[in-house]
Amino acid sequence: MASEQQRADAAVPIKKRKHSLEEVSNGETKSEDSFGGFNICKVLNENAKHKAIFVHGSFEGSTDDAVVILEKTPFTENTVKGILSSDTDLKLAIHNDIYKTFEAFPKPQENGIKATLIYPATSKHISKYTEQDVYVVRETAEDYRNITLPYIQAEQFSIQWVYNILDKKKEAERIVFEDVDPETGFILLPDMKWDCKQVNDLYLVAICHTRGLRSLRDLTRDHLPLLKNILEKGQNAIKEKYQVPPSKLRIYFHYQPSYYHLHVHFTHIKFDAPGSGVDRAHLIQDVIQNIEINGNFYQEASISFALRENDKLLSKFREAGKA
């Protein structure tokens, strides 16, 4: 909801936390409406394709770590009008025949950056956003029982922020749709990676009300009503609110997910969403069909997924001689 990852780490955009106060480690309170007093420790990663940078740092007066994610916001018709005007300063870089390349310096309001703060950040957050090599792992059903499940039970991120959403203690104003049924219901709301401005970048997440379902591995024939309900009502809600038809949606689970409470991703087909590749995304329509064919499909199947070098789960697979 991250980049997908950002909500999974309880990240909160700065603009959403204006005027809030949070206790720091020495017992004092600090305002989080600016980066005043922020000290950079290290640039963890850069992504030129998505125009994002990930920074490890800390605030003065606190011993807690922080991770800041800075992302250039997408262009819109309104921002383009402001940029292509006399208000933008141009500095010529290259001129060759009919071609000119400039550095452009638009007004601040036309040059926004999305800033996401994870604070306090744990060593897991810092490792997660650090640039690392990636490896593909093939997990059998036995591997899941003997390696992955014990790891999940011991090492998972806190998902209290998920329960805060489900209990409407946080982000209630952002809910797009809710089915309150305790077994087949869910809450649909925008992912943190979407600024809700351009429909082609649409990214919402459906979070199930039922608790105890961690991932694909827990799904059986008993959960088909839940999955079909999410698919049908999620599509309808998005079509009604954003005028995006089902044929323009990519709807999928992540495996491994960023957090172990069952949720479904809804993204526009034009959006190159992180984690939408074949090494992580499983289309909900395919998941439903697999379970209809074999009610225990995801308890028996082998599943491939990618893990990064410093991921503790990769270490567990290596220790078992499986990677």
C-alpha positions as CSV (number, residue, x, y, z in Angstrom):
1,M,0.0,0.0,0.0
2,A,5.6,1.7,-1.0
3,S,6.6,2.0,-2.7
4,E,3.5,-1.8,-1.6
5,Q,5.7,-2.0,0.9
6,Q,5.2,1.3,2.5
7,R,1.9,0.6,4.3
8,A,3.2,-2.8,5.1
9,D,5.9,-1.1,7.2
10,A,3.3,1.2,8.8
11,A,4.7,4.0,6.7
12,V,2.8,7.3,6.8
13,P,3.2,10.1,4.2
14,I,4.3,13.3,5.7
15,K,1.3,15.2,4.3
16,K,-0.9,12.8,6.2
17,R,0.9,13.4,9.5
18,K,0.9,17.2,9.6
19,H,0.2,18.6,13.0
20,S,0.6,15.2,14.6
21,L,2.8,14.6,17.6
22,E,4.7,11.5,18.4
23,E,6.7,10.5,21.4
24,V,10.4,10.1,20.7
25,S,12.8,7.8,22.7
26,N,13.8,10.4,25.3
27,G,10.1,11.1,26.2
28,E,9.8,14.4,24.4
29,T,7.4,15.1,21.6
30,K,8.2,16.4,18.2
31,S,6.2,17.8,15.4
32,E,6.4,15.8,12.2
33,D,5.3,18.5,9.7
34,S,8.9,19.1,8.5
35,F,12.3,17.4,8.2
36,G,13.9,19.9,10.5
37,G,16.5,18.2,12.5
38,F,16.7,15.2,10.2
39,N,20.2,13.7,9.8
40,I,21.1,11.5,6.9
41,C,23.0,8.4,7.8
42,K,23.0,6.6,4.4
43,V,21.3,6.4,1.0
44,L,19.9,2.9,1.0
45,N,18.8,2.6,-2.6
46,E,17.9,4.6,-5.7
47,N,15.4,3.7,-8.4
48,A,15.9,5.8,-11.5
49,K,12.9,4.1,-13.3
50,H,10.5,5.1,-10.6
51,K,12.4,8.3,-9.7
52,A,12.6,7.3,-6.1
53,I,15.3,7.3,-3.4
54,F,15.4,5.5,0.0
55,V,17.3,7.2,2.9
56,H,18.2,6.0,6.3
57,G,18.5,8.7,9.0
58,S,17.5,9.9,12.4
59,F,15.9,13.0,14.1
60,E,17.9,15.2,16.5
61,G,17.0,14.3,20.1
62,S,16.1,10.7,19.3
63,T,18.0,7.5,19.2
64,D,15.4,5.9,16.9
65,D,16.2,5.2,13.3
66,A,14.0,6.5,10.4
67,V,13.6,5.6,6.8
68,V,12.4,8.2,4.3
69,I,11.2,7.4,0.8
70,L,11.2,10.3,-1.7
71,E,9.3,9.8,-5.0
72,K,8.6,12.2,-7.8
73,T,4.9,12.6,-8.2
74,P,3.4,11.9,-11.6
75,F,2.6,14.6,-14.1
76,T,-1.1,15.7,-14.5
77,E,-2.8,17.9,-17.0
78,N,-2.9,20.7,-14.5
79,T,0.8,20.5,-13.5
80,V,1.8,20.4,-17.1
81,K,-0.1,23.6,-17.8
82,G,1.8,25.3,-14.9
83,I,5.2,23.9,-16.0
84,L,4.8,25.0,-19.7
85,S,4.5,28.6,-18.8
86,S,6.7,31.7,-18.2
87,D,6.8,30.7,-14.5
88,T,9.3,28.0,-15.3
89,D,12.9,28.9,-15.5
90,L,14.9,27.1,-18.2
91,K,18.6,26.4,-18.4
92,L,19.8,25.2,-21.8
93,A,21.8,22.0,-21.7
94,I,22.1,20.9,-25.3
95,H,21.2,22.6,-28.7
96,N,21.5,20.6,-31.9
97,D,19.6,21.7,-34.9
98,I,15.9,21.6,-34.1
99,Y,16.5,19.8,-30.8
100,K,17.0,21.5,-27.5
101,T,17.3,20.0,-24.0
102,F,16.8,22.1,-20.9
103,E,16.9,21.8,-17.2
104,A,13.5,23.1,-16.1
105,F,12.8,24.7,-12.7
106,P,9.1,25.1,-12.2
107,K,7.3,26.7,-9.3
108,P,7.4,24.6,-6.1
109,Q,3.7,23.7,-6.3
110,E,4.3,22.2,-9.7
111,N,7.3,20.2,-8.6
112,G,5.9,18.1,-5.7
113,I,7.7,15.1,-4.1
114,K,5.9,12.4,-2.2
115,A,7.7,11.9,1.1
116,T,7.0,8.8,3.2
117,L,8.3,8.4,6.7
118,I,8.8,5.1,8.6
119,Y,9.5,6.1,12.1
120,P,10.7,4.6,14.3
121,A,12.2,2.2,11.8
122,T,13.5,-1.2,12.7
123,S,16.5,-3.1,11.3
124,K,14.1,-5.0,9.2
125,H,12.8,-1.8,7.5
126,I,16.4,-0.6,6.9
127,S,17.3,-4.0,5.4
128,K,14.2,-4.1,3.3
129,Y,14.9,-0.8,1.5
130,T,18.7,-1.5,1.1
131,E,19.8,-2.4,-2.5
132,Q,20.5,-6.1,-2.6
133,D,20.8,-9.0,-5.1
134,V,17.6,-11.0,-5.7
135,Y,17.3,-14.8,-5.9
136,V,14.4,-17.1,-7.0
137,V,13.4,-19.8,-4.5
138,R,11.2,-22.8,-5.2
139,E,9.1,-23.6,-2.1
140,T,7.5,-27.0,-1.9
141,A,4.6,-27.7,0.5
142,E,7.0,-29.4,2.8
143,D,9.3,-26.4,2.7
144,Y,6.4,-24.1,3.7
145,R,5.6,-26.3,6.7
146,N,9.2,-26.7,7.8
147,I,10.9,-23.4,6.8
148,T,8.5,-20.6,5.8
149,L,5.7,-21.1,8.4
150,P,8.1,-21.2,11.4
151,Y,9.8,-18.1,10.0
152,I,6.5,-16.2,9.6
153,Q,5.5,-17.1,13.1
154,A,8.8,-15.8,14.5
155,E,9.8,-12.9,12.3
156,Q,6.8,-11.2,10.8
157,F,6.3,-7.4,11.0
158,S,3.7,-6.1,13.4
159,I,0.3,-5.8,11.7
160,Q,-1.4,-3.7,14.3
161,W,-1.7,-1.0,11.7
162,V,-3.9,-3.4,9.7
163,Y,-6.2,-4.0,12.7
164,N,-6.3,-0.2,13.2
165,I,-7.8,0.1,9.6
166,L,-10.2,-2.8,10.1
167,D,-11.4,-1.3,13.4
168,K,-11.6,2.2,11.8
169,K,-9.2,3.6,14.3
170,K,-7.0,4.9,11.5
171,E,-7.6,5.9,7.8
172,A,-11.4,5.5,8.0
173,E,-11.8,8.6,5.8
174,R,-9.9,6.8,3.0
175,I,-12.2,3.8,2.8
176,V,-13.6,3.4,-0.7
177,F,-15.8,0.4,0.0
178,E,-16.6,-1.9,2.9
179,D,-18.4,-5.2,3.3
180,V,-18.8,-5.7,7.0
181,D,-19.4,-9.5,6.9
182,P,-16.9,-11.0,9.4
183,E,-16.2,-14.0,7.1
184,T,-16.5,-12.7,3.5
185,G,-16.2,-9.0,4.1
186,F,-13.3,-6.6,3.5
187,I,-12.2,-3.0,3.4
188,L,-11.1,-1.4,0.1
189,L,-8.9,1.7,0.2
190,P,-6.1,3.3,-1.8
191,D,-2.6,2.0,-1.4
192,M,0.0,4.5,-0.1
193,K,1.8,4.3,-3.5
194,W,-1.2,6.0,-5.2
195,D,-1.8,9.7,-4.7
196,C,-5.4,9.3,-6.0
197,K,-4.8,11.8,-8.8
198,Q,-4.2,9.9,-12.0
199,V,-6.5,6.9,-12.7
200,N,-3.9,5.2,-14.8
201,D,-1.8,4.9,-11.6
202,L,-4.7,3.4,-9.7
203,Y,-3.7,1.2,-6.8
204,L,-6.1,0.0,-4.1
205,V,-5.9,-2.8,-1.6
206,A,-8.7,-5.0,-0.2
207,I,-8.0,-6.1,3.4
208,C,-10.0,-9.0,4.7
209,H,-12.0,-8.7,7.9
210,T,-11.4,-12.3,8.8
211,R,-8.2,-12.7,10.9
212,G,-5.8,-15.6,10.9
213,L,-5.4,-15.9,7.1
214,R,-1.8,-15.1,6.4
215,S,-1.3,-15.8,2.7
216,L,-2.2,-18.0,-0.3
217,R,-1.0,-21.0,1.6
218,D,-4.0,-20.7,4.0
219,L,-6.7,-20.6,1.3
220,T,-8.9,-23.6,0.8
221,R,-12.3,-24.3,-0.8
222,D,-13.9,-22.8,2.3
223,H,-12.6,-19.4,1.3
224,L,-14.0,-19.3,-2.2
225,P,-17.0,-17.2,-1.1
226,L,-14.5,-14.6,0.4
227,L,-12.4,-14.5,-2.8
228,K,-15.3,-14.3,-5.1
229,N,-16.8,-11.5,-3.0
230,I,-13.6,-9.5,-3.1
231,L,-13.3,-9.9,-6.8
232,E,-16.9,-9.0,-7.6
233,K,-17.5,-6.2,-5.1
234,G,-14.0,-4.8,-5.5
235,Q,-14.4,-4.5,-9.2
236,N,-17.9,-2.9,-8.9
237,A,-16.7,-0.4,-6.3
238,I,-13.8,0.7,-8.5
239,K,-15.9,1.0,-11.6
240,E,-18.5,3.1,-9.8
241,K,-16.0,5.5,-8.1
242,Y,-13.2,5.7,-10.7
243,Q,-15.0,4.6,-13.9
244,V,-12.4,1.9,-14.5
245,P,-13.9,-1.4,-15.9
246,P,-12.8,-4.8,-14.7
247,S,-11.0,-5.4,-18.1
248,K,-8.6,-2.6,-17.1
249,L,-7.7,-4.0,-13.7
250,R,-4.9,-6.3,-12.5
251,I,-6.1,-8.1,-9.3
252,Y,-3.7,-10.3,-7.5
253,F,-2.1,-11.6,-4.3
254,H,1.6,-11.3,-3.4
255,Y,3.6,-14.4,-2.4
256,Q,5.5,-13.8,-0.3
257,P,3.4,-10.9,0.9
258,S,4.9,-7.8,2.7
259,Y,2.6,-8.5,5.7
260,Y,0.9,-11.6,6.7
261,H,-2.8,-10.7,6.9
262,L,-4.6,-11.7,3.7
263,H,-5.1,-8.8,1.3
264,V,-5.6,-8.4,-2.5
265,H,-4.1,-5.8,-4.8
266,F,-6.1,-3.9,-7.4
267,T,-4.0,-2.0,-9.9
268,H,-4.6,-0.3,-13.2
269,I,-3.3,-2.4,-16.1
270,K,-1.2,0.6,-17.3
271,F,0.5,1.0,-13.9
272,D,3.8,-0.8,-13.6
273,A,3.2,-1.7,-10.0
274,P,6.1,-3.0,-7.8
275,G,5.6,-6.7,-7.2
276,S,3.3,-7.3,-10.2
277,G,5.7,-9.7,-12.0
278,V,5.5,-13.4,-12.3
279,D,7.9,-14.0,-9.4
280,R,5.4,-12.6,-6.9
281,A,1.9,-11.8,-8.2
282,H,-0.9,-14.4,-8.4
283,L,-4.0,-13.3,-10.2
284,I,-7.1,-13.8,-8.0
285,Q,-9.0,-15.3,-10.9
286,D,-6.3,-18.0,-11.3
287,V,-6.3,-18.6,-7.5
288,I,-10.1,-19.1,-7.5
289,Q,-9.9,-21.5,-10.4
290,N,-7.0,-23.5,-8.8
291,I,-9.0,-24.0,-5.6
292,E,-12.1,-24.9,-7.5
293,I,-10.1,-27.7,-9.2
294,N,-8.4,-28.8,-6.0
295,G,-9.6,-27.5,-2.7
296,N,-6.2,-28.0,-1.2
297,F,-4.2,-26.6,-4.1
298,Y,-2.2,-24.1,-2.1
299,Q,-1.5,-26.6,0.7
300,E,0.0,-29.0,-1.9
301,A,1.5,-26.8,-4.6
302,S,5.1,-25.7,-5.1
303,I,5.4,-22.0,-5.4
304,S,8.4,-19.9,-6.8
305,F,9.1,-16.4,-5.5
306,A,12.0,-14.0,-5.3
307,L,13.9,-13.1,-2.1
308,R,16.6,-10.5,-1.6
309,E,20.1,-11.3,-0.3
310,N,19.6,-10.1,3.2
311,D,16.1,-11.6,3.7
312,K,16.2,-13.9,6.7
313,L,13.8,-16.3,4.9
314,L,16.5,-16.8,2.2
315,S,19.0,-17.6,4.9
316,K,16.6,-20.2,6.3
317,F,16.2,-21.8,2.9
318,R,20.0,-21.8,2.5
319,E,20.5,-23.4,5.9
320,A,18.1,-26.1,4.8
321,G,20.0,-26.6,1.6
322,K,17.0,-25.4,-0.5
323,A,18.6,-22.3,-2.1
